[in-house]
Amino acid sequence: MIRATVVRALVLAAAFAAALTPVTCLGGDSDQLPAKATKELPPQLLSLLRQKKMPKHSPILVRIFKEEAELEVWKQDISGHFQLLKIFPICRWSGDLGPKLHQGDRQAPEGFYTVTSELMNPNSNYYLAINTGFPNSFDKANNRNGSLLMIHGDCSSMGCYAMTDEQISEIYSLARDSLLGRPSFQVQAYPFRLTPANLARHRTHPQFAFWKMLKIGNDHFEAAHLEPKVDVCDRRYVFDAQPPPNSPNPLVFNPTGRCPAFVVNPKIAGRALEKQRADEAEYAQLLKDDVPTVPIYSGLDGGMNEVFLARFPVRVTLAQVLPYASYLPQLPPIPWVDDEGSLTSKWFGNCFEGCEVTVGW
């Protein structure tokens, strides 16, 4: 028992010492960056960029879908519109469907986030990491809190979207290249693909109104293939807003204040409205047909894309949690044994180097 206590104390000391080590981010001296952060895209992906007429340094946009466990990277082509470049299966996400509400609830965030170069971590303990920027102004206006919610490698999550190291290498490189010459890129995180069928299945969920609000931004993007301009007022998201015709004043948004008078960018409004009306008609028919709903709570801690089930068999059995983890106090990480049996390293790694802590992201 004494020996185990000493070992645990040493691991704790090492973890906190690591927290004091300065982190070199993307914006730092490139000579100090590790090779994994400066690696060129693989030849197959470079060929795909050429095939799709996407300049190497054009903007990207990331879309995440929890239930499907998929991460999409979209990239701007020479027409100025975003087109789908590649879909990455997500190796692990934690929590349940629904947004992150509180520090320690294990929920992965949902919403619209802006990633700058300062949020790129080439020295992550999870191979490479991209901070989503949670909490954003919407989260703060609605008293949602938490920190260091990432897209990272190592296929281990405690509030993050975890990929394999190979996947995050490609995603990180695409993000890095897109940030050359521009300040940021957008991440859209959703509970599932916001189709009428999926919304009908989840219509009894307490976050349904929140998801319908996210769908407005989703529809703007899917209708126009342009990055939606995101603002927050009256504690809600507003998309592609611009001043009314002949208005002498620029728009000013206060996340907790009353929304100013605005109109939706006409280049987007018509196409988005057409999509919304078609979706509403399909949704109404599904309700008329009384399609069954799914349980509000999955009873599981997160998910994994099915392509990884055979590769990580021990991680298939996900931990049971009480209904809707967002209302629980901070939970300890759930240990698991990887293929090498390194339970101890993974336990302490998750405790002191994972998401929602201040070290080693």
Rosetta blueprint (number, residue, H / E / L):
1 M L
2 I H
3 R H
4 A H
5 T H
6 V H
7 V H
8 R H
9 A H
10 L H
11 V H
12 L H
13 A H
14 A H
15 A H
16 F H
17 A H
18 A H
19 A H
20 L L
21 T L
22 P L
23 V L
24 T L
25 C L
26 L L
27 G L
28 G L
29 D L
30 S H
31 D H
32 Q H
33 L L
34 P L
35 A H
36 K H
37 A H
38 T H
39 K L
40 E L
41 L L
42 P L
43 P H
44 Q H
45 L H
46 L H
47 S H
48 L H
49 L H
50 R H
51 Q H
52 K L
53 K L
54 M L
55 P L
56 K L
57 H L
58 S L
59 P L
60 I E
61 L E
62 V E
63 R E
64 I E
65 F E
66 K L
67 E L
68 E L
69 A L
70 E E
71 L E
72 E E
73 V E
74 W E
75 K E
76 Q E
77 D L
78 I L
79 S L
80 G L
81 H L
82 F E
83 Q E
84 L E
85 L E
86 K E
87 I E
88 F E
89 P E
90 I L
91 C L
92 R E
93 W E
94 S L
95 G L
96 D L
97 L L
98 G L
99 P L
100 K L
101 L L
102 H L
103 Q L
104 G L
105 D L
106 R L
107 Q L
108 A L
109 P L
110 E L
111 G E
112 F E
113 Y E
114 T E
115 V E
116 T E
117 S H
118 E H
119 L H
120 M E
121 N E
122 P L
123 N L
124 S L
125 N L
126 Y L
127 Y L
128 L L
129 A E
130 I E
131 N E
132 T L
133 G L
134 F L
135 P L
136 N L
137 S H
138 F H
139 D H
140 K H
141 A H
142 N L
143 N L
144 R L
145 N L
146 G L
147 S L
148 L L
149 L L
150 M E
151 I E
152 H E
153 G L
154 D L
155 C L
156 S L
157 S L
158 M L
159 G L
160 C L
161 Y E
162 A E
163 M L
164 T L
165 D H
166 E H
167 Q H
168 I H
169 S H
170 E H
171 I H
172 Y H
173 S H
174 L H
175 A H
176 R H
177 D H
178 S H
179 L L
180 L L
181 G L
182 R L
183 P L
184 S E
185 F E
186 Q E
187 V E
188 Q E
189 A E
190 Y E
191 P L
192 F L
193 R L
194 L L
195 T L
196 P H
197 A H
198 N H
199 L H
200 A H
201 R H
202 H L
203 R L
204 T L
205 H L
206 P L
207 Q L
208 F H
209 A H
210 F H
211 W H
212 K H
213 M H
214 L H
215 K H
216 I H
217 G H
218 N H
219 D H
220 H H
221 F H
222 E H
223 A H
224 A H
225 H L
226 L L
227 E L
228 P L
229 K L
230 V E
231 D E
232 V E
233 C E
234 D L
235 R L
236 R E
237 Y E
238 V E
239 F E
240 D L
241 A E
242 Q E
243 P L
244 P L
245 P L
246 N L
247 S L
248 P L
249 N L
250 P L
251 L L
252 V L
253 F L
254 N L
255 P L
256 T L
257 G L
258 R L
259 C L
260 P L
261 A L
262 F L
263 V E
264 V E
265 N L
266 P H
267 K H
268 I H
269 A H
270 G H
271 R H
272 A H
273 L H
274 E H
275 K H
276 Q H
277 R H
278 A H
279 D H
280 E H
281 A H
282 E H
283 Y H
284 A H
285 Q H
286 L H
287 L H
288 K H
289 D L
290 D L
291 V L
292 P L
293 T L
294 V L
295 P L
296 I L
297 Y L
298 S L
299 G L
300 L E
301 D L
302 G L
303 G E
304 M L
305 N L
306 E H
307 V H
308 F H
309 L L
310 A L
311 R L
312 F L
313 P H
314 V H
315 R H
316 V L
317 T L
318 L L
319 A L
320 Q E
321 V L
322 L L
323 P L
324 Y L
325 A H
326 S H
327 Y H
328 L L
329 P L
330 Q L
331 L L
332 P L
333 P L
334 I L
335 P L
336 W L
337 V L
338 D L
339 D L
340 E L
341 G L
342 S L
343 L H
344 T H
345 S H
346 K H
347 W H
348 F H
349 G H
350 N H
351 C H
352 F H
353 E H
354 G L
355 C L
356 E L
357 V L
358 T L
359 V L
360 G L
361 W L
